[in-house]
Amino acid sequence: MKKITVLLLALSIFAFSTQAKAADDTMQTTLKDALYGGAIGALVGAAVLFLTDHPGDHVDYIFTGAGVGILGGVAYGLATSGTVQRAATEYDGDKFTLAVPTLKRVEVYDEMLSKKEVINSVDLVKIRF
């Protein structure tokens, strides 16, 4: 089970970091989110451990929490990195898919205000003709 988890983690990191312009930022963000997720998951596992009647019998809760936290952190890091942009619904000819939409973040310089603004958007529908 551990080998499969490590393999899936490695594949998910390498599969979504193919764009050259954002590969370093994506990897750094994903790694940071995975580490934070693992730390938070271990803390939650420890908290649940102390809620049991016999804490010494359930030490594995800490490791399970850390593992789930790492996977959640990787998923969050990849979803917010902007390398994979998906719409909530996609329609391509006769194929219809539902997906988790990705937040797109664009920095724009506003000449009227003389400052840089950040625009966040989410695509809800994507139709290919």
Sequence and secondary structure as in RCSB ss.txt:
>XXXX:A:sequence
MKKITVLLLALSIFAFSTQAKAADDTMQTTLKDALYGGAIGALVGAAVLFLTDHPGDHVDYIFTGAGVGILGGVA
YGLATSGTVQRAATEYDGDKFTLAVPTLKRVEVYDEMLSKKEVINSVDLVKIRF
>XXXX:A:secstr
 HHHHHHHHHHHHHHT   TTTHHHHHHHHHHHHHHHHHHHHHHHHHHHHTSS GGGGTHHHHHHHHHHHHHHHH
HHHHHHSSS   SEEEETTEEEE    EEEEEEEETTTTEEEEEEEE  EEEE 
